Every structure is written in structure tokens, then in C-alpha cells.
């Protein structure tokens, strides 16, 4: 992630972002946890995943939006945004 170092990202558990086949998912990094609602669309010959999220940051309510480009091998390059707050680029690799 662009704005947080690996020690923070993995503070409570290994940071992750996960999407299931029903259009939902979740993520956890640092002290932030969010539930995701997403859809995939075709953009300029590729696939883009757009999502909104609702959750908490150190137990305070938090939410926002984000997007990710889906590479053929499954790597995601995207941006996670807090509503009216921070934004960070991220890269996620399929495990």
C-alpha cells in the first residue's frame, strides 16, 4: 500500500483483500476492516473491479470506495479510499 508500511498493514493479521463470486468481499489491514460490495466491468479491453465498503477503523465507523484493475494472472492494482479522508494505491497478489 502506498501510505502504510508492511508492519502496520500486518499489525493484527496478514493484510488481505478478498472477493467472492456473489459480488461481496472483505479486507483487513492494520486496524481497518471493511465489508465490500463490488461489480466487475470491462474497461478499455480489460477488467476493472469497482467497490464500495463499510466497516471500521480502530473501532470507529468507516467506509468508502475503491477500484482495481485485474491483471490476467490475477494481480490487482487499485486504489482504496476512505469517505472524506485518506486514499492509497495498493497491489494485491493472489495466494
N, C-alpha and C positions, 0 to 999 in steps of 0.2 A: 504494500500500500504506500501511496505517496507521502502521507502525512504522519504515519505512525510506524515506529520501528518494530522489528520482529519480537523483541522482548515484551512490548505492550500488546501486540497482536495476539500472542500466545499466552497472555497473563493468566487466564482462568483455565483454558484448554487450547489445543491447537486451533488457530483461527480457520474458519471454513465458510463457504457459501455453497448451498445445496438447492437443487431444483428437482421436483418430482414431475411425473408425467401429467398430473392433474392441473397444472398451472399454478402451483403453490411451491413454497420452499421456505428456507430459513438461513440465517447466517449468525455467526458469533465471532467477534474479535474483541480483544481487550475486555472491557466491561459492558460492551454493547451487544444486545441480542435483538434480532428482528425477524418477524414473520413476513414472508414475501407473497405477493400476488403478481404473476407475470404473464406475458404473452410473447410469442416469437413472430417476427415479421421479416420478410425479405426486403433487403435494402441494398441497392447497387450490386446485385449479384451475390450477396452474402446473406447471412442470417444475423439478426440483431434481436437480443432479448431485452425487453423493457419491463421494468417492475416498479411497484410501489411497495413500501414496507412500513410496518408498525411494530413498535417494540419498546425497549428501554435502554437507557444509558446510565449506568450506576444506579439503577432502580427508579430513575426519573423517566416519565413517559417521553418517547422519542418516535420519530417517523420521518419518512422522506421518500425518495425515489432513486432510480438508477437505471443504468443500461449496460449492456455488454455485447461486444462483437464475438461471435462464436467462430473460432478457427476450425478448419477441417479435422484436426487431431483432438479437438475438444477443449483447448485452452480458451479461457475467457479474458478479454481485455475490456475493462469498463470503468465506470465512474459510479461511486456511491455518494449520495447527497442527503444531508440532514435538512429537514424543513427549516428554512430561515437560518441556516447555520453552515457548518463545515462541509467541504466537498473533497473527495480524494479519488485519484485514479487507483485502480487495482489490477492485478493479474492473478488469475486462479488457474491452477493446473489440475486436471482430472487425476484422481487417485484410483 
